[in-house]
Amino acid sequence: MTNFDTGTLGFMLLATSLVMLMTPGLAFFYGGLAGKRNILGIMIQSFVSMGITTIMWFICGYSMCFSGDLNSHTDLLGGIIGNFNKAFMNGVDLNTPFPGNPKMPEFVFIAYQMMFAIITPALITGAFINRVTFKGYLIFLVLWQLLVYYPFAHMIWGGGLLARWGVLDFAGGIVVHATAGFAALASVIYVGKRRDRESPPNSIPLIAIGTGLLWFGWYGFNAGSALDVNAITGLAFLNTDVAASFAAITWLVIEWSMVKKPKFVGLLTGAVAGLATITPAAGFVSLPSAVIIGIASGMVCYIAVSFKNKMGWDDALDVWGVHGVGGCLGTILLGVFASKAMNAGGADGLMLGGTHFFAKQCIAVIGAAIYAFIFTYIMLWVINKITKVKVDEANENLGLDEALHGEKAYDEGVL
């Protein structure tokens, strides 16, 4: 039996558990924002990803993301996707060390990365709440991971094309948030507007619980992405909290000045925007840079949501404005503020003369956003040929909780 470092092993298991907790947290966040007839319909879309994605990860997902690399020419399609050598966890046993950090077993890395794969497609669901059939969503869940998430996870984190090019993404600004956010925008444009757009959030306290769980879990999301226990881990942890806090207050102040009242939902949304924006940069930038990133996030994501409203895009829960724009902004600002003094394994950004690195970050995130948008739109069109994607008018008016699932979030006869 290989003697792994128990401190590293324990921390990474904790980080994995924290990232897992984010998916129920997301379900609560979206469930609170939903109208009362569509609470369960949106929550089940997050929870079902925990089951479907785990099955896919065991069968082929992990292997497609993290088996083979471009340097050794052992991956496929010129560094776009991994190979199938580790399908069904072939060749991985109790004593197999993780190549990126031999202090822990590969099993732990498999579990940790699986949690990222689970939450990423679930992020998209807030955009098309109460408009998509459950059967259509399940097919979408499978295809989107195969055609969008797995390629970008491999290209950036699995030693693929973008990694070789020098693109950095500490914990998922491109891989998670940019791809999910622009997939959400494509979904909104494809399925169209809700018939009832005036439904208020059914439970702001539930939104607060979801935000708390997301914020708590995000420490595992970002600090855990150091894949070790060291100073970079602590840097990523603190940067995460600072950026979220500054973004939350920035959003609150802007909205307060606009509508003349301090909105709790605005404060919570700003915090999530800050968390999404700092994600790609958390372990590569200084604390003062994280402050700037947080403030920029609160401002830019608020403007993005206002722009979305002006354009009439019915992104019900602002997935594009918070996650898509936040992920892109964070990736670009990483290109500005990255510092090898903070992380020798990173790069120097534009502020330190890293013009080429900045350009690469911009090109990579814009390319990822365009790819995710186009493939998602085409994917939904194809799925609609197999089974109806959008619910019919009667079911939408009834609410998806009762129409599709035969359940209600609250027994109104008891309350």
C-alpha positions as CSV (number, residue, x, y, z in Angstrom):
1,M,0.0,0.0,0.0
2,T,1.4,3.4,-1.0
3,N,1.9,5.9,1.8
4,F,0.2,9.0,0.7
5,D,0.4,12.3,2.6
6,T,-2.6,12.3,5.0
7,G,-2.8,16.1,5.2
8,T,-3.1,16.5,1.5
9,L,-5.4,13.6,1.2
10,G,-7.7,14.9,4.0
11,F,-7.8,18.4,2.6
12,M,-8.7,17.3,-0.9
13,L,-11.5,15.0,0.3
14,L,-12.8,18.0,2.2
15,A,-12.5,20.2,-0.8
16,T,-14.3,17.6,-2.9
17,S,-17.1,17.5,-0.4
18,L,-17.4,21.2,-0.4
19,V,-17.7,21.3,-4.2
20,M,-20.3,18.5,-4.1
21,L,-22.3,20.7,-1.6
22,M,-22.5,23.5,-4.3
23,T,-24.9,21.5,-6.5
24,P,-27.6,21.3,-3.8
25,G,-26.7,24.9,-3.0
26,L,-27.4,25.8,-6.6
27,A,-30.7,24.0,-6.5
28,F,-31.7,26.0,-3.4
29,F,-30.5,29.3,-5.0
30,Y,-32.5,28.6,-8.2
31,G,-35.4,27.1,-6.4
32,G,-35.8,30.2,-4.3
33,L,-35.7,32.4,-7.4
34,A,-38.3,30.3,-9.2
35,G,-42.0,31.0,-9.2
36,K,-44.0,28.8,-6.8
37,R,-45.2,26.4,-9.6
38,N,-41.7,25.6,-10.9
39,I,-39.6,25.1,-7.7
40,L,-39.2,21.3,-8.0
41,G,-38.8,21.5,-11.8
42,I,-35.6,23.6,-11.5
43,M,-34.3,21.8,-8.4
44,I,-34.5,18.3,-9.9
45,Q,-32.4,19.5,-12.9
46,S,-29.5,20.2,-10.5
47,F,-29.9,17.0,-8.4
48,V,-30.3,14.7,-11.5
49,S,-26.9,15.9,-12.7
50,M,-25.3,14.4,-9.7
51,G,-26.6,11.0,-10.8
52,I,-26.2,11.2,-14.6
53,T,-22.8,12.9,-14.6
54,T,-21.4,10.5,-12.1
55,I,-22.4,7.6,-14.4
56,M,-20.9,9.4,-17.4
57,W,-17.7,10.2,-15.4
58,F,-17.2,6.5,-14.5
59,I,-17.9,5.3,-18.0
60,C,-15.8,7.7,-20.1
61,G,-15.9,11.3,-18.8
62,Y,-12.8,11.2,-16.6
63,S,-10.8,9.5,-19.3
64,M,-11.9,11.9,-22.0
65,C,-10.8,14.8,-19.8
66,F,-7.7,13.5,-18.2
67,S,-6.2,10.6,-20.1
68,G,-3.5,11.5,-22.6
69,D,-1.9,14.8,-23.4
70,L,-0.7,16.8,-26.4
71,N,2.9,16.9,-25.4
72,S,3.2,13.1,-25.7
73,H,0.7,12.9,-28.5
74,T,-1.5,10.5,-26.6
75,D,-4.7,12.5,-26.7
76,L,-7.1,12.8,-29.7
77,L,-8.0,15.4,-32.3
78,G,-4.8,17.4,-31.9
79,G,-5.2,18.0,-28.2
80,I,-9.0,18.7,-28.1
81,I,-10.1,15.6,-26.2
82,G,-8.4,12.9,-24.2
83,N,-8.4,9.2,-25.0
84,F,-10.3,6.3,-23.6
85,N,-7.5,4.5,-21.8
86,K,-9.0,5.1,-18.4
87,A,-12.7,4.4,-19.3
88,F,-14.5,2.6,-16.5
89,M,-11.5,3.6,-14.3
90,N,-9.2,1.2,-16.2
91,G,-5.7,1.1,-14.7
92,V,-6.6,3.1,-11.6
93,D,-6.4,1.3,-8.2
94,L,-5.8,2.1,-4.6
95,N,-2.1,2.6,-5.0
96,T,-2.2,4.7,-8.2
97,P,-0.8,8.2,-7.4
98,F,-2.2,11.3,-9.1
99,P,0.4,12.4,-11.6
100,G,-0.1,16.0,-10.9
101,N,0.6,15.5,-7.1
102,P,1.9,12.1,-6.1
103,K,1.1,12.9,-2.5
104,M,-2.5,11.8,-3.1
105,P,-4.2,8.9,-4.9
106,E,-5.7,9.5,-8.4
107,F,-9.0,8.3,-7.0
108,V,-9.3,11.6,-5.0
109,F,-8.6,13.7,-8.1
110,I,-11.2,11.7,-10.0
111,A,-13.8,12.5,-7.3
112,Y,-12.8,16.1,-7.1
113,Q,-13.0,16.8,-10.8
114,M,-16.3,14.9,-11.0
115,M,-17.9,17.5,-8.8
116,F,-16.9,20.2,-11.3
117,A,-18.5,18.2,-14.1
118,I,-21.7,17.8,-12.1
119,I,-22.3,21.5,-11.4
120,T,-21.3,23.0,-14.7
121,P,-24.4,21.9,-16.8
122,A,-26.6,22.5,-13.8
123,L,-25.6,26.2,-13.9
124,I,-27.2,26.5,-17.3
125,T,-30.7,25.5,-16.1
126,G,-31.5,28.8,-14.4
127,A,-31.7,30.4,-17.8
128,F,-34.6,28.3,-19.2
129,I,-36.6,27.7,-16.1
130,N,-40.2,26.4,-16.7
131,R,-39.7,26.1,-20.5
132,V,-37.8,22.9,-21.1
133,T,-39.1,19.3,-20.9
134,F,-37.3,16.9,-18.5
135,K,-36.6,14.4,-21.2
136,G,-35.1,17.0,-23.4
137,Y,-33.0,18.3,-20.5
138,L,-31.6,14.8,-19.8
139,I,-30.5,14.4,-23.4
140,F,-29.0,17.9,-23.3
141,L,-27.2,17.0,-20.1
142,V,-25.4,14.1,-21.7
143,L,-24.6,15.7,-25.1
144,W,-23.5,19.0,-23.6
145,Q,-20.9,17.4,-21.4
146,L,-19.6,15.2,-24.3
147,L,-19.3,18.0,-26.8
148,V,-18.6,21.1,-24.7
149,Y,-17.5,20.4,-21.1
150,Y,-15.1,17.5,-21.7
151,P,-13.2,19.1,-24.6
152,F,-12.6,22.3,-22.6
153,A,-11.7,20.5,-19.4
154,H,-9.1,18.5,-21.4
155,M,-7.8,21.4,-23.5
156,I,-7.1,23.5,-20.3
157,W,-6.7,21.1,-17.4
158,G,-5.9,17.8,-19.1
159,G,-2.7,18.9,-20.9
160,G,-4.5,19.6,-24.2
161,L,-4.3,22.3,-26.8
162,L,-5.0,25.4,-24.8
163,A,-2.7,24.3,-21.9
164,R,0.2,23.8,-24.3
165,W,-0.6,27.3,-25.7
166,G,-0.2,28.8,-22.3
167,V,-3.8,29.6,-21.3
168,L,-4.5,29.6,-17.6
169,D,-7.7,28.9,-15.7
170,F,-7.2,28.2,-12.0
171,A,-10.6,26.8,-11.2
172,G,-13.0,27.2,-14.1
173,G,-13.5,30.7,-15.5
174,I,-13.4,29.2,-19.0
175,V,-14.1,25.6,-18.4
176,V,-17.1,26.2,-16.1
177,H,-18.5,29.7,-16.1
178,A,-17.9,31.0,-19.6
179,T,-19.1,27.9,-21.3
180,A,-22.1,27.5,-19.1
181,G,-23.0,31.2,-19.3
182,F,-23.0,31.4,-23.1
183,A,-24.7,28.0,-23.4
184,A,-27.4,29.5,-21.2
185,L,-27.7,32.5,-23.6
186,A,-28.0,30.2,-26.6
187,S,-30.7,28.2,-24.7
188,V,-32.7,31.3,-23.9
189,I,-32.6,32.4,-27.6
190,Y,-33.6,28.9,-28.7
191,V,-36.6,28.3,-26.4
192,G,-37.8,31.9,-26.3
193,K,-39.5,33.8,-23.6
194,R,-41.7,32.6,-20.8
195,R,-45.4,33.3,-21.1
196,D,-45.5,34.6,-17.5
197,R,-42.4,36.7,-16.8
198,E,-43.8,38.4,-13.7
199,S,-43.5,35.6,-11.3
200,P,-41.6,36.9,-8.2
201,P,-39.1,34.7,-6.3
202,N,-41.1,32.3,-4.2
203,S,-38.6,32.4,-1.3
204,I,-35.8,34.9,-0.8
205,P,-34.7,33.0,2.4
206,L,-34.1,30.0,0.2
207,I,-32.0,32.1,-2.2
208,A,-30.0,33.2,0.9
209,I,-29.5,29.6,2.0
210,G,-28.4,28.6,-1.5
211,T,-26.0,31.5,-1.7
212,G,-24.5,30.6,1.7
213,L,-23.9,27.0,0.5
214,L,-22.4,28.2,-2.8
215,W,-20.1,30.6,-1.0
216,F,-19.0,28.0,1.5
217,G,-18.5,25.4,-1.2
218,W,-16.6,27.8,-3.4
219,Y,-13.7,27.6,-1.0
220,G,-13.3,24.0,-2.0
221,F,-13.9,25.0,-5.6
222,N,-11.1,27.5,-5.7
223,A,-8.7,26.7,-2.8
224,G,-8.9,23.0,-3.7
225,S,-7.8,23.7,-7.2
226,A,-4.3,24.2,-5.9
227,L,-4.4,20.4,-5.6
228,D,-2.1,20.6,-2.6
229,V,-1.9,22.3,0.8
230,N,0.4,25.3,0.6
231,A,0.5,29.1,0.4
232,I,-1.3,29.0,-3.0
233,T,-4.1,27.2,-1.3
234,G,-4.4,30.0,1.3
235,L,-4.1,32.7,-1.4
236,A,-6.9,31.2,-3.5
237,F,-9.1,30.9,-0.3
238,L,-8.7,34.5,0.7
239,N,-9.0,35.9,-2.8
240,T,-12.2,34.0,-3.2
241,D,-13.8,35.6,-0.1
242,V,-12.5,39.1,-0.7
243,A,-13.7,39.2,-4.4
244,A,-17.1,37.9,-3.4
245,S,-17.5,40.5,-0.6
246,F,-16.4,43.4,-2.7
247,A,-18.6,42.3,-5.6
248,A,-21.7,41.9,-3.3
249,I,-21.3,45.4,-1.8
250,T,-20.6,47.0,-5.2
251,W,-23.8,45.4,-6.6
252,L,-25.8,46.5,-3.5
253,V,-24.6,50.1,-3.8
254,I,-25.2,50.4,-7.5
255,E,-28.7,48.9,-7.2
256,W,-29.5,51.0,-4.1
257,S,-28.6,54.1,-6.0
258,M,-30.8,53.0,-9.0
259,V,-34.0,51.8,-7.3
260,K,-33.5,53.7,-4.0
261,K,-33.8,50.6,-1.9
262,P,-31.1,48.1,-0.8
263,K,-32.2,44.8,-2.3
264,F,-31.2,41.5,-0.5
265,V,-31.5,39.5,-3.8
266,G,-29.1,42.0,-5.4
267,L,-26.6,41.6,-2.6
268,L,-26.7,37.8,-3.0
269,T,-26.5,37.9,-6.8
270,G,-23.5,40.2,-6.5
271,A,-21.7,37.8,-4.2
272,V,-22.2,34.9,-6.7
273,A,-21.0,37.2,-9.5
274,G,-17.8,37.9,-7.5
275,L,-17.3,34.2,-6.9
276,A,-17.6,33.3,-10.5
277,T,-15.3,36.2,-11.6
278,I,-12.4,35.4,-9.3
279,T,-12.5,31.7,-10.1
280,P,-10.0,31.7,-13.0
281,A,-7.6,34.0,-11.2
282,A,-7.9,32.9,-7.5
283,G,-4.5,31.3,-7.3
284,F,-2.6,33.5,-9.7
285,V,-3.2,37.1,-8.5
286,S,-2.4,39.2,-5.4
287,L,-5.0,40.2,-2.8
288,P,-5.2,43.8,-4.0
289,S,-5.9,42.5,-7.5
290,A,-8.7,40.3,-6.1
291,V,-10.2,43.5,-4.6
292,I,-10.2,45.1,-8.0
293,I,-11.6,42.0,-9.7
294,G,-14.4,41.9,-7.1
295,I,-15.4,45.6,-7.7
296,A,-15.2,45.1,-11.4
297,S,-17.4,42.1,-11.2
298,G,-20.1,43.9,-9.2
299,M,-20.1,46.7,-11.8
300,V,-19.8,44.8,-15.0
301,C,-22.2,41.9,-14.2
302,Y,-24.8,44.4,-13.0
303,I,-24.5,46.2,-16.3
304,A,-24.7,42.9,-18.2
305,V,-27.9,42.0,-16.4
306,S,-29.3,45.5,-17.2
307,F,-28.3,45.0,-20.8
308,K,-30.0,41.6,-21.0
309,N,-33.2,43.2,-19.7
310,K,-33.0,45.9,-22.3
311,M,-32.5,43.4,-25.0
312,G,-35.4,41.3,-23.9
313,W,-33.5,38.1,-23.4
314,D,-35.5,36.0,-21.0
315,D,-32.5,34.6,-19.0
316,A,-34.8,34.1,-16.0
317,L,-32.1,33.7,-13.3
318,D,-29.3,35.7,-15.0
319,V,-27.0,32.9,-15.8
320,W,-25.4,34.7,-18.7
321,G,-25.0,38.0,-16.9
322,V,-23.5,36.5,-13.7
323,H,-21.7,33.3,-14.8
324,G,-21.0,33.9,-18.5
325,V,-19.9,37.5,-18.2
326,G,-18.3,36.9,-14.8
327,G,-16.2,34.0,-16.2
328,C,-15.1,36.0,-19.2
329,L,-14.3,39.0,-17.2
330,G,-12.3,37.0,-14.6
331,T,-10.3,35.3,-17.4
332,I,-9.5,38.6,-19.1
333,L,-8.5,40.2,-15.7
334,L,-6.3,37.2,-15.0
335,G,-4.5,38.2,-18.2
336,V,-4.1,41.7,-16.7
337,F,-3.1,40.9,-13.1
338,A,-1.4,37.5,-13.1
339,S,1.9,37.5,-11.3
340,K,4.6,34.9,-11.1
341,A,5.5,36.4,-7.7
342,M,2.2,35.1,-6.4
343,N,2.4,31.7,-8.2
344,A,5.6,30.7,-10.0
345,G,3.6,28.2,-12.0
346,G,1.5,30.9,-13.5
347,A,2.4,33.9,-15.7
348,D,2.9,37.6,-15.7
349,G,-0.1,39.5,-16.9
350,L,-0.4,42.7,-18.8
351,M,0.5,44.9,-15.8
352,L,3.9,43.2,-15.7
353,G,4.5,43.2,-19.4
354,G,2.8,39.9,-20.3
355,T,1.2,41.2,-23.5
356,H,1.2,37.8,-25.2
357,F,-0.3,36.1,-22.2
358,F,-3.1,38.7,-22.0
359,A,-3.9,38.2,-25.7
360,K,-4.0,34.4,-25.3
361,Q,-6.5,34.7,-22.4
362,C,-8.7,37.0,-24.4
363,I,-8.7,34.8,-27.5
364,A,-9.3,31.6,-25.5
365,V,-12.3,32.9,-23.5
366,I,-13.9,34.5,-26.5
367,G,-13.4,31.3,-28.5
368,A,-14.8,29.2,-25.7
369,A,-17.9,31.5,-25.4
370,I,-18.6,31.4,-29.2
371,Y,-18.1,27.6,-29.3
372,A,-20.4,27.0,-26.3
373,F,-23.0,29.3,-27.8
374,I,-23.0,27.8,-31.3
375,F,-22.8,24.1,-30.2
376,T,-25.5,24.6,-27.6
377,Y,-27.9,26.1,-30.1
378,I,-27.3,23.4,-32.7
379,M,-27.6,20.7,-29.9
380,L,-31.0,22.0,-28.9
381,W,-32.1,22.0,-32.5
382,V,-31.0,18.4,-32.9
383,I,-32.6,17.3,-29.6
384,N,-35.8,18.8,-30.7
385,K,-35.8,16.5,-33.7
386,I,-35.7,13.6,-31.2
387,T,-38.0,14.8,-28.5
388,K,-39.7,18.1,-27.9
389,V,-37.5,20.5,-26.0
390,K,-39.9,23.3,-25.1
391,V,-43.0,22.5,-23.0
392,D,-46.4,23.3,-24.5
393,E,-48.5,26.2,-23.4
394,A,-50.8,24.2,-21.1
395,N,-48.0,22.6,-19.1
396,E,-46.1,26.0,-18.8
397,N,-49.3,27.6,-17.5
398,L,-49.9,24.8,-15.1
399,G,-46.3,24.8,-13.9
400,L,-43.7,22.1,-14.5
401,D,-43.8,20.8,-10.9
402,E,-47.3,19.4,-11.4
403,A,-47.3,19.0,-15.2
404,L,-44.1,17.1,-15.6
405,H,-43.3,15.7,-12.1
406,G,-46.8,15.3,-10.4
407,E,-45.5,17.0,-7.3
408,K,-45.7,20.3,-5.4
409,A,-43.1,22.1,-3.4
410,Y,-45.6,23.1,-0.7
411,D,-48.8,21.4,0.3
412,E,-50.9,24.6,0.3
413,G,-53.7,22.8,2.2
414,V,-51.5,22.3,5.2
415,L,-49.8,25.8,5.3
